[in-house]
Amino acid sequence: MASPQHATVMAHLRGLAGTEGNPADINAARRRVQGYADANPLCRAVPAGVEVRRLDLAGLQCEWLLAPGADPNRRLLYIHGGGWSSGDLESHRGLSARLSIASGASVLAVHYRLIPEHPFPAGLDDCVHAYRWLRDNGPNGPAAAQAMFIAGDSAGGNLTLATLLACKERNIPLPNGAMPLSPATDFAASGASWKTRAAVDPIIPANPEAIRMSGHFYTQGRADPLHPLVSPLYGDLSGLPPLLIQVGDAEVLLDDSVMFADKARAAGVDVTLEVWPEMPHVWQAFCGFLPEADQAVERLGQFVRKH
């Protein structure tokens, strides 16, 4: 049974519903992400003792989240969600900070370029650039990482998987593991959960055509929306590092995770798929308020420590 706080979160998310139906309505999308954070000030709040350190990588805005005792050589790149068009370092600061606490890793959050101002592959290129930089630089200066991880939610989960595939293509060493949270993997919207979870998803309209439109809006003619670096489900998944995928059972994007996990396992990848009962899209963003979010973040930390 879900916690009492779950009802509060679901009610708030229902109040934000409907703003994803038109991907071209950037202002609405950005208000929606703002609403996620407004629902719980802890989404932005940094727990006591966690250091926040801004970093400018030649115009690419990032920030370090460093929990007390965080290992400078164990590093995690965090890629925020927001439909590729919104979200920033502040909107996901609380989650990034708690990941550093849970994992003992030094977390670098990246604010990649957003659409429509910067269509694909701009945002992906930023994520790859940040990952490459992070391999050779820690919070204390230049130093090779001893362990590397990537995590991200929703659109950031998509970019987490796309970054793995891009690094594989470019012969860049892959991380020790990756943790996509409620990732969007399929701009064809082929999953059955678009129908089976239509009545329970509190935030994403059960309209497969909307996600197909989003694919064209994301690429703006620069790539097929089913290109593997846009829709990772269609990539060659062999050789990817261990994955921990978390997804809620109350989201229409459920099968984006299920189908990706099945295909990755068939390709020989070590995949742990966690389907959390009754949880909505990116419930982890409510860590500090929603107990299930805190539990999920702790699971992410355990995965990092294991690998």
C-alpha positions in Angstrom: 0.0 0.0 0.0 1.3 3.4 -0.9 2.2 6.0 1.8 -0.2 8.7 2.9 2.0 11.3 1.1 1.3 9.4 -2.2 -2.2 10.8 -2.4 -0.9 14.4 -2.1 1.6 13.9 -4.8 -0.9 12.3 -7.2 -3.5 15.1 -6.6 -0.9 17.7 -7.4 0.3 15.9 -10.6 -3.3 15.7 -11.8 -3.5 19.4 -11.4 -0.6 19.7 -13.8 -1.9 17.3 -16.4 -2.7 18.3 -19.9 0.4 20.5 -20.6 2.2 17.8 -22.5 -0.4 17.3 -25.2 1.2 20.0 -27.4 5.0 19.7 -27.5 5.2 23.1 -29.2 3.7 24.8 -26.2 7.1 25.4 -24.6 5.8 27.8 -22.0 3.3 25.2 -20.7 5.9 22.5 -20.6 8.3 24.8 -18.6 5.5 25.7 -16.2 4.8 22.0 -15.7 8.4 21.3 -14.6 8.2 24.4 -12.4 5.1 22.9 -10.9 6.9 19.6 -10.0 9.3 21.6 -7.9 6.7 23.9 -6.5 4.7 20.9 -5.2 7.6 20.1 -2.8 10.2 22.7 -1.9 12.5 19.8 -1.0 12.8 19.1 -4.8 15.2 22.2 -4.8 16.4 22.0 -1.2 19.8 20.7 -0.6 20.2 18.6 2.6 22.5 20.0 5.3 26.1 19.3 4.6 25.9 18.8 0.8 28.1 21.2 -1.0 26.8 22.8 -4.3 29.6 24.1 -6.6 28.7 25.7 -9.9 30.9 24.9 -12.9 31.1 26.4 -16.4 32.4 24.0 -19.0 33.0 26.5 -21.8 29.4 27.6 -21.7 27.9 24.3 -20.6 26.4 24.9 -17.2 27.0 22.2 -14.6 27.2 21.9 -10.8 28.8 19.6 -8.4 26.7 18.0 -5.6 29.1 16.8 -2.9 27.8 15.0 0.1 30.0 14.8 3.2 32.7 12.2 2.5 31.7 11.8 -1.2 34.5 10.0 -3.1 36.1 12.4 -5.6 37.1 9.5 -7.8 33.6 7.8 -7.8 31.6 10.1 -10.1 28.0 10.2 -11.3 26.7 12.3 -14.2 23.1 13.4 -13.6 20.9 14.4 -16.6 17.7 16.2 -15.6 14.3 15.6 -17.3 11.8 18.0 -18.6 10.7 16.8 -22.0 14.0 18.0 -23.6 12.5 21.5 -23.5 12.6 22.4 -19.8 14.1 21.6 -16.4 17.5 22.9 -15.2 20.0 22.4 -12.4 17.7 23.9 -9.8 14.6 21.9 -10.6 16.5 18.6 -9.9 19.0 19.8 -7.3 17.4 18.0 -4.4 17.4 14.7 -6.2 21.0 15.2 -7.4 22.1 16.0 -3.9 20.4 13.0 -2.4 22.0 10.7 -5.0 25.4 11.9 -3.7 24.4 11.0 -0.2 23.0 7.6 -1.1 25.8 6.6 -3.4 28.8 8.2 -1.8 29.7 9.5 -5.2 30.6 13.0 -6.4 27.6 14.0 -8.6 27.9 16.4 -11.5 24.6 17.6 -12.8 24.5 18.9 -16.4 22.1 21.5 -17.9 22.2 20.5 -21.5 20.9 22.7 -24.3 17.1 22.6 -24.7 14.7 22.5 -27.6 13.3 24.2 -29.5 16.3 26.6 -29.4 18.7 23.7 -29.8 17.4 20.6 -31.6 18.9 17.2 -31.5 21.8 16.4 -31.2 22.8 19.5 -29.3 21.6 18.2 -25.9 23.0 14.8 -26.4 26.3 16.2 -27.5 26.4 18.3 -24.3 25.8 15.1 -22.2 28.6 13.2 -24.0 30.9 16.2 -23.5 30.2 16.4 -19.8 30.7 12.6 -19.5 34.0 12.7 -21.2 35.1 15.7 -19.1 34.0 13.9 -15.9 36.1 10.8 -16.7 39.2 13.0 -16.4 38.2 15.6 -13.9 36.9 15.4 -10.3 35.8 18.0 -7.8 39.4 18.6 -6.8 40.8 19.0 -10.2 42.2 16.8 -13.0 42.2 13.1 -12.0 41.1 10.0 -13.7 37.9 8.5 -12.3 38.0 5.1 -10.6 34.3 4.5 -11.3 31.8 6.3 -13.5 28.0 6.2 -13.6 25.2 8.0 -15.5 21.7 8.6 -14.3 18.7 10.7 -15.5 15.0 10.9 -15.4 12.3 11.0 -18.2 13.9 12.9 -21.1 17.1 12.7 -19.0 16.6 8.9 -18.9 16.4 8.9 -22.6 19.6 11.0 -22.8 21.3 8.6 -20.3 20.7 5.7 -22.7 21.5 7.7 -25.8 24.8 8.8 -24.1 25.7 5.2 -23.6 24.9 4.4 -27.3 26.8 7.5 -28.5 29.8 6.6 -26.4 29.7 3.1 -27.7 29.6 4.4 -31.3 32.5 6.8 -30.7 34.7 4.3 -28.8 34.5 6.2 -25.6 34.8 4.0 -22.5 31.5 3.2 -21.0 30.6 3.8 -17.4 30.4 1.1 -14.7 26.6 1.4 -14.7 23.7 3.6 -15.6 20.3 4.3 -14.0 17.6 5.6 -16.2 14.5 6.7 -14.3 11.2 6.4 -16.1 13.0 6.9 -19.4 11.4 7.7 -22.7 12.8 5.1 -25.1 10.4 4.9 -28.0 9.0 7.8 -30.0 6.9 5.3 -31.9 4.8 4.9 -28.7 4.4 1.2 -29.4 4.0 0.1 -25.8 0.7 -1.3 -24.6 0.9 0.8 -21.5 -0.3 3.8 -23.5 -3.7 2.0 -23.2 -3.4 -0.1 -20.1 -2.2 2.8 -17.9 -4.3 5.5 -19.4 -6.7 5.6 -16.5 -4.1 5.8 -13.8 -1.3 8.1 -15.1 -1.9 11.5 -13.4 0.4 13.6 -15.5 1.1 12.4 -19.1 -1.9 12.4 -21.4 -2.6 8.9 -22.8 -2.2 10.2 -26.3 0.5 8.2 -28.3 0.3 10.8 -31.1 1.6 13.4 -28.6 4.8 11.5 -28.0 5.2 11.0 -31.8 4.8 14.7 -32.3 7.4 15.2 -29.5 9.9 13.1 -31.5 9.6 15.3 -34.6 9.7 18.4 -32.4 12.9 17.1 -30.7 14.7 16.3 -33.9 13.2 19.1 -36.1 14.1 17.2 -39.3 17.7 16.5 -38.3 17.1 12.8 -37.7 14.4 10.1 -37.8 12.6 10.0 -34.5 13.3 6.3 -34.4 17.0 6.8 -34.8 18.7 4.9 -32.0 20.2 8.0 -30.5 16.7 9.5 -30.4 14.7 6.4 -29.5 17.2 4.1 -27.7 14.9 1.1 -27.9 15.9 0.7 -31.5 19.7 0.7 -30.9 22.2 -2.2 -30.7 22.2 -2.7 -26.9 25.0 -5.3 -26.8 27.9 -4.3 -24.7 26.1 -1.8 -22.5 27.1 -1.7 -18.8 24.8 -2.9 -15.9 21.5 -1.0 -15.8 19.1 -0.2 -13.0 15.8 1.0 -14.5 13.2 2.3 -12.2 9.6 3.0 -13.5 6.2 3.5 -11.9 3.3 1.1 -12.5 1.0 4.2 -12.9 2.6 5.7 -16.0 1.9 5.3 -19.7 5.6 5.2 -20.3 5.9 1.9 -18.3 6.4 -0.2 -21.4 9.2 2.1 -22.6 11.2 0.7 -19.7 9.8 -2.9 -19.9 10.6 -3.3 -23.6 14.0 -1.7 -23.3 14.9 -4.0 -20.4 13.7 -7.1 -22.3 15.7 -6.1 -25.4 18.8 -5.3 -23.3 18.7 -8.6 -21.5 18.4 -10.5 -24.8 21.5 -8.7 -25.9 23.4 -9.9 -22.8 23.2 -6.8 -20.6 22.9 -7.1 -16.8 19.6 -5.3 -16.3 17.6 -4.8 -13.1 14.1 -3.5 -13.8 12.2 -2.2 -10.8 8.5 -1.5 -11.4 7.2 0.4 -8.4 3.5 -0.2 -7.6 1.2 2.9 -7.8 4.1 5.3 -8.5 3.8 8.0 -11.1 6.2 9.3 -13.6 9.5 10.3 -11.9 8.2 10.0 -8.4 11.9 10.1 -7.2 11.8 13.9 -7.7 9.7 14.0 -4.5 12.5 12.7 -2.4 12.4 14.3 1.1 8.6 14.2 1.1 7.4 10.9 -0.5 8.8 7.8 1.4 8.8 5.8 -1.8 11.0 8.4 -3.4 13.5 8.1 -0.6 13.4 4.3 -0.9 14.0 4.5 -4.6 17.0 6.8 -4.2 18.5 4.5 -1.6 18.2 1.7 -4.1 20.1 3.8 -6.7 22.8 4.4 -4.1 23.1 0.7 -3.4 23.5 0.0 -7.2 26.4 2.5 -7.4 28.1 1.0 -4.4 27.7 -2.5 -5.8 29.2 -1.7 -9.1 
